[in-house]
Amino acid sequence: MITLSNFYFGPVSYFITWANADKVWLEQWENFPKQTYRNRCIIQGANGRLPLIIPIEHSGARIFKDIKICYASAWQKLHWKSLQSSYQSSPYFEYYEDSLKEIFEKKEIFLFDLNLKTLEWVSKTLKYDFSFRLTAEFYKNPPDKDYRSFFNAKESGKFANKEYIQVFSDRFSFMNDLSILDLICNIGPKSATYITNN
């Protein structure tokens, strides 16, 4: 049993860790930490690693489940255009494009809820049950394995994912541990096998 945080299209290693766990608790009561996968994902762009960051409201609540998304900028349009630009020439983007776009058309109020939508999309797309239970309160030292601070958006070298062909493989060497979206767009239905056998 492990405790994970709720990420925005988390990195490949996050889903590998999830797939290898017996049970998962998804943390919702933690104080929201800055500059993490909770409000960003990293994809492969034409110029290298490209972070897509969701702006949040900076006043009021600091508990993750109560963090509100800020819509002062057109971040949804920016994220979607970035995904199109990066992956439209990948083998599988066109198969998932319509269902993926729906996530960027609805304005969720809370970041936690949006992240649940991305998790639901990944689960449905991969036909893999990423089951979980939400935490009922915050435990500083949970009784199980604590992975809440384990994944770091600034330390991609912590994991060594098996290499697969990426959309800009002719331009860059393999970029490790990008968003699950990178894996799905590049190897499609094989992604579920990849995360369970890695």
Order of alpha helices (4+ residues) and beta strands (2+ residues): beta-alpha-beta-beta-beta-alpha-alpha-alpha-beta-beta-alpha-alpha
